[in-house]
């Protein structure tokens, strides 16, 4: 069974964005493995609580991520 697990900061994606992740990843697996993969593909989008993860030994917060995010015009 194809499986993809996305861990994202809590509150950063709305329901439509989560649905897009599930749909696009499923389509990617179907493209690679064929139509037989569709019914068995599991995509999990997990929201990690603020401060519950880090990079390089540093705990990250949503505020820090928003400060460093590039402006999208």
C-alpha angles and dihedrals in degrees: 000000000000111000133187125182120195119189113196134172110271114261097017098104129050123216093265092054091050089050089052091054092051093046097045095045091049090051090049092054090047089051090052102037102024133245092306088074096061099080093044100044114115119195118183122192109193123189113216116209117249110279091015096115142034148180128233094000093307121115110228127212131198090247090058092048092050091050092053097041114111116245112255114210 
